[in-house]
Amino acid sequence: MDAESEPCVLVVDDEQAVADAYALRLGTWYATRVAYEGEAALEAVDDDVDVMLLDRRMPGLSGDDVLAQLHESGARTRVIMVTAVDPHVDVLDLGFDDYLCKPVDRETLRDAIEFQLSVGDEDEQVREYLSLVATLSVLAAKKSSIELEREERYLDACERRDHLHETLAASVSGLDDMVTQFETIGHTC
């Protein structure tokens, strides 16, 4: 596969050693770019970037802010949050495609990227559904069911996920297989 046909991954982390290590680890399979802060990430993302690995906590423009600006611009780049920030119910508002807690090994990163590449061309409702699956999964892995049952936003998101599943299951072949594949990724939260 030549460099032009390789999927492109943008690694965004203010810890330069971490960003460079991820890019080096992934360079075997993907064209990689690196940005060390949020503004640089927004400048580096273009139509060639398939997946962005994005840290949440960065000085200046945070990962949450980068993600919000990506959504506002209509960018179709898949975003995997790779961060040391434990997820809380506030992640329901972010709209990422996956959430991995540091440290993350190379195989988990690759599996998460490959999953995002495999579903990257799906329509907006499928993307929303898979984003909800990812968000709710990371919350369920980190919080107790008692805590989550007290959170109205969490319960609303569960209802939305279930509604989308009902709507999409008949028309999207392999939807449940996509979820099963997602769940086999070694999520570290």
Backbone as a chain_set.jsonl record, in Angstrom:
{"seq": "MDAESEPCVLVVDDEQAVADAYALRLGTWYATRVAYEGEAALEAVDDDVDVMLLDRRMPGLSGDDVLAQLHESGARTRVIMVTAVDPHVDVLDLGFDDYLCKPVDRETLRDAIEFQLSVGDEDEQVREYLSLVATLSVLAAKKSSIELEREERYLDACERRDHLHETLAASVSGLDDMVTQFETIGHTC", "coords": {"N": [[0.845, -1.177, 0.0], [0.656, 2.154, -0.943], [1.786, 5.408, 0.31], [-0.166, 7.334, -0.254], [-2.563, 5.937, -0.332], [-2.822, 4.888, 2.149], [-4.629, 4.862, 5.207], [-5.068, 7.858, 7.126], [-3.919, 8.982, 10.222], [-4.288, 11.31, 12.75], [-2.509, 12.333, 15.467], [-3.074, 13.815, 18.516], [-1.747, 15.366, 21.179], [-0.645, 17.028, 24.058], [1.59, 16.221, 25.379], [4.518, 15.756, 24.095], [6.247, 13.531, 23.842], [4.504, 11.38, 24.219], [2.669, 11.716, 22.088], [4.442, 11.47, 19.908], [5.349, 8.853, 20.327], [2.973, 7.338, 19.973], [2.487, 7.95, 17.263], [4.774, 6.834, 16.094], [4.451, 4.119, 16.782], [2.15, 3.542, 15.32], [2.824, 4.09, 12.746], [3.58, 2.003, 11.095], [1.28, 0.986, 9.942], [-0.3, 3.118, 9.139], [-0.521, 6.381, 7.578], [0.779, 8.971, 9.415], [0.181, 11.897, 11.363], [1.141, 14.545, 13.558], [0.112, 16.604, 16.222], [0.695, 18.981, 18.73], [-0.921, 20.53, 20.282], [-4.226, 22.005, 20.688], [-5.007, 24.056, 18.778], [-3.15, 23.618, 16.722], [-3.974, 21.082, 15.998], [-6.483, 21.567, 14.836], [-5.624, 22.984, 12.622], [-4.211, 21.018, 11.32], [-6.006, 19.038, 10.633], [-7.75, 17.758, 7.899], [-9.456, 16.811, 4.855], [-8.073, 14.486, 4.344], [-7.496, 13.262, 6.735], [-8.417, 10.503, 8.455], [-8.879, 9.39, 11.008], [-8.73, 10.743, 14.248], [-6.696, 10.771, 17.055], [-7.265, 11.951, 20.137], [-6.307, 13.881, 22.843], [-7.874, 14.831, 25.9], [-7.291, 16.715, 27.958], [-5.584, 19.495, 27.589], [-3.394, 22.299, 27.551], [-4.514, 25.622, 26.737], [-6.439, 25.281, 23.958], [-8.64, 22.852, 24.669], [-9.105, 19.247, 24.323], [-11.844, 18.711, 24.317], [-12.822, 21.148, 23.365], [-11.638, 21.199, 20.825], [-12.945, 19.035, 19.66], [-15.591, 20.007, 19.683], [-15.325, 22.151, 17.873], [-14.648, 20.743, 15.584], [-17.056, 19.384, 15.106], [-18.732, 21.589, 14.626], [-17.65, 22.501, 12.235], [-18.373, 20.542, 10.514], [-16.741, 18.4, 9.936], [-15.825, 15.099, 8.975], [-14.116, 13.425, 10.212], [-13.207, 10.675, 12.18], [-13.183, 10.451, 15.699], [-11.218, 9.469, 18.33], [-11.033, 9.626, 21.665], [-8.192, 9.71, 23.59], [-7.018, 9.488, 26.588], [-6.124, 10.588, 29.923], [-8.111, 11.39, 31.5], [-10.674, 10.524, 33.569], [-13.831, 9.333, 32.551], [-16.9, 11.114, 32.934], [-20.392, 11.859, 33.373], [-20.544, 14.082, 31.796], [-19.364, 13.487, 29.371], [-21.31, 12.678, 27.668], [-22.12, 14.802, 26.17], [-20.137, 15.26, 24.326], [-19.717, 13.783, 21.873], [-17.819, 12.002, 20.706], [-16.177, 9.259, 18.967], [-15.011, 7.055, 20.119], [-13.536, 6.137, 23.288], [-10.676, 5.971, 25.035], [-8.758, 5.167, 27.857], [-5.671, 6.294, 29.074], [-2.855, 4.402, 30.242], [-2.485, 3.25, 26.845], [-2.099, 0.414, 24.893], [-0.339, -0.552, 21.863], [-1.747, -2.412, 20.244], [-4.41, -2.144, 21.124], [-4.889, 0.517, 20.403], [-4.606, 0.252, 17.616], [-6.68, -1.603, 17.049], [-8.916, -0.063, 17.789], [-8.698, 2.065, 15.963], [-8.889, 0.662, 13.523], [-11.511, -0.293, 13.762], [-12.924, 2.153, 13.662], [-12.242, 2.982, 11.08], [-13.495, 0.987, 9.638], [-16.181, 1.571, 9.944], [-16.445, 4.092, 9.047], [-17.731, 5.113, 6.739], [-20.395, 4.968, 7.161], [-23.834, 6.094, 7.499], [-25.151, 9.152, 9.02], [-26.931, 8.571, 11.17], [-26.174, 5.98, 11.919], [-23.575, 6.479, 12.714], [-24.122, 8.17, 14.902], [-25.48, 6.351, 16.547], [-23.437, 4.406, 17.052], [-21.611, 6.053, 18.338], [-23.057, 6.677, 20.645], [-23.206, 4.097, 21.746], [-20.481, 3.703, 22.315], [-20.001, 5.803, 24.152], [-21.831, 5.27, 26.245], [-20.922, 2.769, 26.97], [-18.335, 3.283, 27.961], [-18.967, 4.828, 30.169], [-20.479, 3.0, 31.668], [-18.497, 1.187, 32.266], [-16.952, 2.599, 34.021], [-18.486, 3.774, 36.034], [-20.784, 3.051, 38.704], [-23.82, 1.137, 38.409], [-25.799, 2.13, 40.032], [-25.037, 4.814, 40.427], [-25.288, 5.716, 37.778], [-27.984, 5.304, 37.211], [-29.142, 7.385, 38.515], [-28.685, 9.536, 36.996], [-30.182, 11.59, 34.84], [-29.503, 12.42, 32.233], [-27.93, 10.299, 31.371], [-29.801, 8.196, 31.352], [-31.583, 9.195, 29.423], [-29.878, 9.125, 27.199], [-29.502, 6.374, 26.968], [-32.094, 5.611, 26.234], [-32.231, 6.93, 23.755], [-30.213, 5.567, 22.362], [-31.362, 2.974, 22.299], [-33.668, 3.496, 20.822], [-32.544, 4.316, 18.359], [-31.293, 1.919, 17.691], [-33.499, 0.225, 17.255], [-34.626, 1.552, 15.066], [-32.597, 1.378, 13.129], [-31.84, -1.32, 12.927], [-33.302, -2.954, 11.158], [-32.652, -1.953, 8.659], [-29.888, -1.665, 8.375], [-27.449, -3.743, 7.584], [-25.659, -6.019, 9.575], [-25.444, -4.463, 11.88], [-25.584, -5.217, 14.619], [-23.357, -6.852, 14.652], [-21.363, -4.962, 14.293], [-21.455, -3.661, 16.765], [-20.762, -5.759, 18.464], [-18.159, -6.228, 17.546], [-17.0, -3.774, 18.274], [-17.172, -3.98, 21.06], [-15.276, -5.911, 21.593], [-12.855, -4.689, 21.493], [-9.997, -3.811, 23.339], [-10.806, -1.981, 25.644], [-9.635, 0.378, 27.971], [-10.611, 1.743, 30.148]], "CA": [[0.0, 0.0, 0.0], [1.485, 3.355, -0.966], [1.457, 6.396, 1.344], [-1.383, 8.061, -0.579], [-3.75, 5.128, -0.086], [-2.884, 4.519, 3.564], [-5.453, 5.726, 6.047], [-4.296, 8.864, 7.845], [-4.252, 9.162, 11.631], [-3.729, 12.504, 13.38], [-2.322, 12.145, 16.9], [-3.072, 15.124, 19.165], [-1.461, 15.254, 22.601], [0.309, 18.061, 24.45], [2.822, 15.55, 25.805], [5.155, 15.44, 22.823], [6.781, 12.163, 23.844], [3.367, 10.471, 24.059], [2.195, 11.857, 20.713], [5.446, 10.9, 19.008], [5.359, 7.399, 20.516], [1.792, 6.804, 19.289], [2.708, 8.073, 15.82], [5.786, 5.848, 15.722], [3.836, 2.782, 16.893], [1.107, 3.369, 14.314], [3.367, 4.389, 11.428], [3.679, 0.78, 10.3], [0.013, 0.715, 9.281], [-1.018, 4.322, 8.717], [0.16, 7.666, 7.459], [0.497, 9.648, 10.681], [0.504, 13.304, 11.586], [1.165, 14.83, 14.991], [-0.095, 17.978, 16.681], [0.964, 19.021, 20.167], [-1.901, 21.373, 20.974], [-5.515, 22.035, 20.022], [-5.015, 24.908, 17.581], [-2.395, 22.912, 15.685], [-4.813, 19.964, 15.554], [-7.482, 22.091, 13.912], [-4.927, 23.343, 11.393], [-3.71, 19.8, 10.673], [-7.081, 18.154, 10.166], [-8.328, 18.067, 6.597], [-10.217, 15.675, 4.323], [-7.227, 13.294, 4.299], [-7.407, 12.651, 8.067], [-9.522, 9.566, 8.665], [-9.099, 9.195, 12.441], [-7.94, 11.59, 15.134], [-6.525, 10.359, 18.443], [-7.324, 13.275, 20.743], [-6.227, 14.005, 24.294], [-8.871, 15.778, 26.402], [-6.743, 17.782, 28.795], [-4.426, 20.163, 27.004], [-3.446, 23.742, 27.792], [-5.054, 26.352, 25.603], [-7.648, 24.675, 23.417], [-8.735, 21.474, 25.17], [-9.637, 18.257, 23.394], [-13.292, 18.914, 24.236], [-13.029, 22.303, 22.482], [-11.271, 20.765, 19.473], [-14.042, 18.193, 19.197], [-16.733, 20.882, 19.412], [-15.062, 22.889, 16.639], [-14.742, 19.787, 14.477], [-18.48, 19.185, 14.845], [-19.255, 22.821, 14.031], [-17.15, 22.621, 10.863], [-18.926, 19.461, 9.707], [-15.696, 17.427, 9.61], [-16.255, 13.702, 9.099], [-13.034, 12.683, 10.842], [-13.579, 9.88, 13.354], [-12.388, 10.923, 16.832], [-11.039, 8.586, 19.482], [-10.408, 10.316, 22.787], [-7.176, 8.895, 24.248], [-6.816, 10.465, 27.643], [-6.019, 10.151, 31.314], [-9.266, 11.952, 32.2], [-11.747, 9.558, 33.779], [-15.085, 9.839, 31.996], [-18.058, 11.392, 33.774], [-21.593, 12.015, 32.564], [-20.337, 15.182, 30.846], [-18.928, 12.982, 28.069], [-22.486, 12.5, 26.819], [-22.256, 15.982, 25.323], [-18.964, 15.457, 23.483], [-19.896, 13.257, 20.531], [-16.648, 11.292, 20.18], [-16.479, 7.947, 18.409], [-14.533, 6.064, 21.083], [-12.879, 6.767, 24.436], [-9.699, 5.073, 25.638], [-8.016, 5.774, 28.96], [-4.237, 6.012, 29.09], [-2.042, 4.104, 29.07], [-3.103, 2.406, 25.825], [-1.071, -0.3, 24.134], [-0.39, -0.411, 20.407], [-2.803, -3.241, 19.654], [-5.707, -1.536, 21.426], [-4.997, 1.673, 19.511], [-4.834, -0.22, 16.243], [-8.029, -2.171, 16.974], [-9.876, 1.045, 17.839], [-8.604, 2.775, 14.681], [-9.442, -0.216, 12.483], [-12.963, -0.279, 13.894], [-13.425, 3.428, 13.153], [-12.091, 2.961, 9.624], [-14.478, 0.059, 9.059], [-17.53, 2.152, 10.009], [-16.32, 5.499, 8.692], [-18.606, 5.547, 5.652], [-21.796, 4.786, 7.527], [-24.585, 7.352, 7.523], [-25.108, 9.925, 10.262], [-27.645, 7.889, 12.256], [-25.343, 4.861, 12.365], [-22.474, 7.086, 13.467], [-24.67, 8.612, 16.189], [-25.743, 5.143, 17.335], [-22.168, 3.833, 17.511], [-21.056, 7.006, 19.307], [-23.784, 6.445, 21.904], [-22.748, 2.807, 22.281], [-19.15, 3.932, 22.887], [-20.114, 6.685, 25.317], [-22.512, 4.563, 27.328], [-20.054, 1.667, 27.403], [-17.247, 3.791, 28.791], [-19.557, 5.235, 31.45], [-20.852, 1.786, 32.405], [-17.267, 0.553, 32.743], [-16.297, 3.434, 35.021], [-19.418, 4.179, 37.085], [-21.691, 1.993, 39.151], [-25.169, 1.252, 37.853], [-26.575, 2.986, 40.943], [-24.699, 6.2, 40.07], [-25.804, 6.037, 36.453], [-29.451, 5.334, 37.239], [-29.535, 8.674, 39.091], [-28.34, 10.568, 36.013], [-31.224, 11.718, 33.81], [-28.871, 12.478, 30.903], [-27.519, 8.939, 31.025], [-31.01, 7.438, 31.022], [-32.045, 9.708, 28.125], [-28.963, 8.614, 26.176], [-29.829, 4.952, 26.797], [-33.331, 5.567, 25.446], [-31.894, 7.322, 22.386], [-29.486, 4.431, 21.777], [-32.309, 1.902, 22.041], [-34.529, 3.94, 19.713], [-31.751, 4.232, 17.137], [-31.094, 0.505, 17.363], [-34.754, -0.251, 16.663], [-34.789, 2.198, 13.766], [-31.551, 0.991, 12.193], [-31.59, -2.761, 12.865], [-33.922, -3.561, 9.978], [-32.12, -1.437, 7.398], [-28.424, -1.68, 8.342], [-26.995, -5.113, 7.791], [-24.468, -6.156, 10.402], [-25.38, -3.47, 12.951], [-25.232, -5.88, 15.877], [-21.977, -7.316, 14.505], [-20.501, -3.798, 14.539], [-21.409, -3.438, 18.213], [-19.977, -6.859, 19.025], [-16.755, -5.95, 17.218], [-16.577, -2.657, 19.118], [-17.045, -4.433, 22.449], [-14.092, -6.769, 21.761], [-11.65, -3.859, 21.581], [-9.517, -3.804, 24.718], [-10.975, -0.68, 26.284], [-8.823, 0.409, 29.183], [-11.216, 2.531, 31.222]], "C": [[0.888, 1.237, 0.0], [0.957, 4.386, 0.013], [0.151, 7.122, 1.051], [-2.638, 7.249, -0.284], [-3.857, 4.658, 1.364], [-3.862, 5.428, 4.29], [-4.555, 6.669, 6.845], [-4.83, 9.037, 9.261], [-3.535, 10.402, 12.151], [-3.693, 12.271, 14.882], [-2.198, 13.526, 17.537], [-2.889, 14.919, 20.662], [-0.432, 16.311, 22.961], [1.601, 17.476, 25.005], [3.503, 15.032, 24.535], [5.677, 14.009, 22.764], [5.666, 11.145, 23.634], [2.872, 10.507, 22.617], [3.166, 11.209, 19.728], [5.498, 9.378, 19.119], [4.16, 6.754, 19.822], [1.998, 6.826, 17.779], [3.719, 7.035, 15.333], [5.199, 4.436, 15.734], [2.86, 2.507, 15.752], [1.609, 3.55, 12.889], [3.551, 3.188, 10.528], [2.436, 0.574, 9.442], [-0.635, 1.94, 8.65], [-0.048, 5.458, 8.412], [-0.199, 8.415, 8.739], [0.921, 11.112, 10.619], [0.451, 13.512, 13.091], [0.903, 16.312, 15.208], [0.034, 17.966, 18.199], [0.045, 19.964, 20.939], [-3.133, 21.516, 20.091], [-5.571, 22.858, 18.751], [-4.284, 24.22, 16.426], [-3.194, 21.728, 15.144], [-5.836, 20.442, 14.535], [-6.856, 22.502, 12.588], [-4.508, 22.095, 10.61], [-4.807, 18.906, 10.109], [-7.623, 18.677, 8.835], [-9.039, 16.811, 6.102], [-9.397, 14.389, 4.263], [-7.154, 12.571, 5.64], [-8.651, 11.798, 8.294], [-9.894, 9.458, 10.136], [-8.175, 10.134, 13.21], [-7.902, 10.932, 16.509], [-6.348, 11.649, 19.223], [-7.287, 13.2, 22.261], [-7.264, 15.033, 24.747], [-8.25, 16.972, 27.092], [-5.456, 18.309, 28.179], [-4.527, 21.646, 27.357], [-3.945, 24.455, 26.542], [-6.37, 25.733, 25.179], [-7.693, 23.205, 23.822], [-9.238, 20.536, 24.068], [-11.139, 18.389, 23.232], [-13.611, 20.058, 23.278], [-12.694, 21.963, 21.028], [-12.418, 19.953, 18.879], [-15.267, 19.033, 18.843], [-16.53, 21.648, 18.1], [-15.083, 21.978, 15.41], [-16.201, 19.553, 14.097], [-19.08, 20.402, 14.151], [-18.843, 22.957, 12.569], [-17.719, 21.55, 9.942], [-17.906, 18.417, 9.3], [-16.201, 16.009, 9.856], [-15.178, 12.82, 9.716], [-13.562, 11.94, 12.065], [-12.646, 10.302, 14.492], [-12.415, 9.905, 17.959], [-10.346, 9.409, 20.56], [-9.447, 9.319, 23.43], [-6.624, 9.783, 25.352], [-6.656, 9.822, 29.008], [-7.184, 10.682, 32.142], [-10.341, 10.88, 32.325], [-13.061, 10.137, 33.265], [-16.15, 10.031, 33.078], [-19.234, 11.625, 32.847], [-21.445, 13.148, 31.551], [-19.9, 14.692, 29.461], [-20.101, 12.744, 27.126], [-22.66, 13.656, 25.837], [-21.148, 16.115, 24.282], [-19.122, 14.936, 22.06], [-18.652, 12.645, 19.91], [-17.088, 9.934, 19.644], [-15.996, 6.8, 19.284], [-13.744, 6.804, 22.151], [-11.969, 5.732, 25.071], [-8.946, 5.82, 26.731], [-6.561, 5.327, 28.912], [-3.88, 5.213, 30.331], [-2.767, 3.133, 28.139], [-1.995, 1.724, 25.044], [-1.334, -0.196, 22.63], [-1.536, -1.204, 19.787], [-4.191, -2.676, 19.928], [-5.925, -0.305, 20.551], [-5.331, 1.229, 18.097], [-6.233, -0.796, 16.093], [-9.091, -1.071, 16.949], [-9.879, 1.819, 16.52], [-9.226, 1.939, 13.571], [-10.964, -0.258, 12.553], [-13.53, 1.015, 13.311], [-13.301, 3.502, 11.629], [-13.151, 2.084, 8.978], [-15.891, 0.637, 9.055], [-17.557, 3.606, 9.544], [-17.266, 5.994, 7.623], [-20.085, 5.375, 5.962], [-22.51, 6.135, 7.604], [-24.621, 7.952, 8.929], [-25.813, 9.224, 11.423], [-26.847, 6.71, 12.793], [-24.178, 5.405, 13.181], [-22.943, 7.547, 14.84], [-24.915, 7.409, 17.103], [-24.442, 4.569, 17.899], [-21.469, 4.747, 18.513], [-21.743, 6.839, 20.659], [-23.366, 5.13, 22.549], [-21.399, 2.989, 22.97], [-19.239, 4.733, 24.18], [-20.741, 5.957, 26.496], [-21.669, 3.406, 27.852], [-18.95, 2.158, 28.327], [-17.777, 4.248, 30.144], [-19.909, 4.015, 32.298], [-19.628, 1.073, 32.966], [-16.65, 1.312, 33.909], [-17.175, 3.769, 36.217], [-20.298, 3.008, 37.488], [-23.07, 2.21, 38.532], [-26.052, 2.133, 38.734], [-26.312, 4.46, 40.63], [-25.365, 6.602, 38.755], [-27.329, 6.135, 36.43], [-29.985, 6.629, 37.835], [-29.334, 9.825, 38.105], [-29.357, 10.575, 34.867], [-30.626, 11.731, 32.401], [-28.415, 11.102, 30.44], [-28.726, 8.111, 30.588], [-31.591, 7.885, 29.682], [-31.186, 9.175, 26.989], [-29.206, 7.127, 25.921], [-31.091, 4.786, 25.952], [-33.056, 5.914, 23.986], [-31.16, 6.191, 21.673], [-30.45, 3.317, 21.392], [-33.234, 2.242, 20.872], [-33.788, 3.84, 18.385], [-31.523, 2.786, 16.72], [-32.342, -0.056, 16.695], [-34.937, 0.294, 15.255], [-33.824, 1.625, 12.729], [-31.437, -0.516, 11.962], [-32.151, -3.401, 11.59], [-33.249, -3.134, 8.679], [-30.596, -1.493, 7.279], [-27.949, -3.102, 8.627], [-25.728, -5.107, 8.631], [-24.354, -5.166, 11.548], [-24.963, -4.112, 14.277], [-23.806, -6.43, 15.836], [-20.986, -6.178, 14.745], [-20.349, -3.563, 16.039], [-20.579, -4.525, 18.883], [-18.496, -6.642, 18.758], [-16.215, -4.828, 18.092], [-16.302, -3.14, 20.536], [-15.829, -5.324, 22.661], [-12.793, -5.981, 21.819], [-11.268, -3.742, 23.054], [-9.613, -2.443, 25.369], [-10.352, -0.692, 27.673], [-9.422, 1.226, 30.307], [-11.808, 1.616, 32.276]], "O": [[1.775, 1.363, 0.844], [-0.169, 4.273, 0.497], [-0.571, 7.493, 1.976], [-3.687, 7.832, -0.011], [-4.876, 4.091, 1.759], [-3.919, 6.627, 4.019], [-3.427, 6.323, 7.194], [-6.029, 9.213, 9.472], [-2.319, 10.529, 12.008], [-4.731, 12.038, 15.501], [-1.333, 14.316, 17.158], [-3.762, 14.37, 21.334], [0.555, 16.478, 22.245], [2.607, 18.18, 25.089], [3.112, 14.006, 23.979], [5.556, 13.35, 21.732], [5.866, 10.148, 22.94], [2.677, 9.463, 21.995], [2.752, 10.484, 18.823], [5.673, 8.689, 18.114], [4.311, 5.731, 19.154], [1.718, 5.842, 17.094], [3.533, 6.43, 14.277], [5.424, 3.655, 14.81], [2.755, 1.378, 15.275], [0.913, 3.208, 11.934], [3.668, 3.341, 9.312], [2.529, 0.046, 8.334], [-1.435, 1.81, 7.723], [1.078, 5.496, 8.909], [-1.373, 8.481, 9.104], [1.869, 11.493, 9.933], [-0.199, 12.754, 13.811], [1.407, 17.162, 14.474], [-0.456, 17.056, 18.867], [0.235, 20.165, 22.139], [-3.101, 21.193, 18.904], [-6.125, 22.409, 17.747], [-4.753, 24.241, 15.288], [-3.099, 21.407, 13.96], [-6.037, 19.808, 13.499], [-7.49, 22.381, 11.54], [-4.458, 22.117, 9.381], [-4.557, 18.106, 9.207], [-7.909, 19.864, 8.676], [-9.203, 15.853, 6.857], [-9.969, 13.306, 4.143], [-6.792, 11.396, 5.688], [-9.776, 12.297, 8.321], [-11.075, 9.437, 10.482], [-7.003, 10.298, 12.872], [-8.942, 10.578, 17.063], [-5.379, 12.375, 18.997], [-8.121, 12.546, 22.885], [-7.505, 16.011, 24.039], [-8.638, 18.113, 26.841], [-4.402, 17.675, 28.235], [-5.629, 22.187, 27.452], [-3.811, 23.948, 25.428], [-7.313, 25.671, 25.968], [-6.873, 22.407, 23.367], [-9.727, 20.976, 23.028], [-11.662, 18.203, 22.133], [-14.542, 19.967, 22.478], [-13.392, 22.393, 20.109], [-12.81, 20.164, 17.731], [-15.908, 18.796, 17.82], [-17.463, 21.776, 17.307], [-15.488, 22.398, 14.326], [-16.545, 19.525, 12.916], [-19.846, 20.262, 13.198], [-19.608, 23.474, 11.754], [-17.567, 21.636, 8.723], [-18.174, 17.618, 8.403], [-16.916, 15.754, 10.825], [-15.317, 11.597, 9.74], [-14.28, 12.512, 12.885], [-11.449, 10.489, 14.272], [-13.472, 9.531, 18.469], [-9.205, 9.837, 20.386], [-9.845, 8.206, 23.775], [-5.86, 10.713, 25.093], [-7.01, 8.661, 29.213], [-7.242, 10.453, 33.35], [-10.858, 10.387, 31.322], [-13.367, 11.302, 33.517], [-16.281, 9.226, 34.0], [-19.066, 11.588, 31.628], [-22.154, 13.167, 30.545], [-20.053, 15.417, 28.478], [-19.909, 12.62, 25.916], [-23.284, 13.494, 24.788], [-21.215, 17.003, 23.433], [-18.69, 15.605, 21.12], [-18.45, 12.758, 18.701], [-18.228, 9.515, 19.844], [-16.52, 5.69, 19.195], [-13.333, 7.948, 21.955], [-12.444, 4.723, 25.592], [-8.546, 6.97, 26.547], [-6.26, 4.147, 28.733], [-4.54, 5.34, 31.363], [-3.559, 2.303, 28.584], [-1.059, 2.378, 24.585], [-2.417, 0.198, 22.198], [-2.22, -0.706, 18.893], [-5.059, -2.724, 19.057], [-7.017, -0.105, 20.019], [-6.235, 1.773, 17.462], [-6.911, -0.508, 15.107], [-10.049, -1.143, 16.18], [-10.941, 2.186, 16.017], [-10.005, 2.453, 12.767], [-11.634, -0.257, 11.52], [-14.5, 0.983, 12.553], [-14.189, 4.039, 10.966], [-13.648, 2.398, 7.896], [-16.717, 0.23, 8.238], [-18.588, 4.272, 9.641], [-17.582, 7.183, 7.591], [-20.933, 5.616, 5.102], [-21.876, 7.18, 7.754], [-24.177, 7.333, 9.896], [-25.331, 9.283, 12.554], [-26.845, 6.465, 14.0], [-23.835, 4.849, 14.225], [-22.248, 7.342, 15.835], [-24.593, 7.449, 18.29], [-24.358, 4.28, 19.092], [-20.807, 4.269, 19.435], [-21.084, 6.857, 21.699], [-23.192, 5.061, 23.766], [-21.192, 2.491, 24.076], [-18.621, 4.376, 25.183], [-20.233, 6.023, 27.616], [-21.701, 3.101, 29.044], [-18.659, 1.534, 29.348], [-17.105, 4.072, 31.161], [-19.664, 4.0, 33.504], [-19.704, 0.43, 34.013], [-15.904, 0.734, 34.7], [-16.661, 4.023, 37.306], [-20.524, 2.087, 36.703], [-23.434, 3.331, 38.178], [-26.952, 2.807, 38.234], [-27.244, 5.262, 40.573], [-25.931, 7.689, 38.639], [-27.892, 6.958, 35.708], [-31.165, 6.939, 37.675], [-29.764, 10.951, 38.357], [-29.377, 9.668, 34.035], [-31.179, 11.123, 31.485], [-28.503, 10.778, 29.256], [-28.676, 7.411, 29.576], [-32.041, 7.054, 28.893], [-31.705, 8.813, 25.933], [-29.123, 6.672, 24.78], [-31.151, 3.931, 25.068], [-33.585, 5.268, 23.083], [-31.45, 5.891, 20.515], [-30.368, 2.775, 20.29], [-33.543, 1.388, 20.041], [-34.334, 3.342, 17.4], [-31.555, 2.466, 15.532], [-32.246, -0.741, 15.677], [-35.358, -0.433, 14.355], [-34.203, 1.413, 11.578], [-30.979, -0.941, 10.901], [-31.527, -4.294, 11.017], [-33.273, -3.877, 7.698], [-30.068, -1.378, 6.173], [-28.035, -3.593, 9.752], [-24.835, -4.287, 8.421], [-23.281, -5.032, 12.138], [-24.085, -3.598, 14.971], [-23.124, -6.471, 16.86], [-19.915, -6.383, 15.317], [-19.249, -3.299, 16.525], [-19.779, -4.236, 19.773], [-17.667, -6.849, 19.645], [-15.096, -4.918, 18.597], [-15.306, -2.749, 21.144], [-15.383, -5.485, 23.797], [-11.745, -6.532, 22.155], [-12.137, -3.591, 23.913], [-8.588, -1.811, 25.623], [-10.517, -1.639, 28.442], [-8.78, 1.385, 31.345], [-12.365, 2.092, 33.265]]}, "num_chains": 1, "name": "protein.A"}
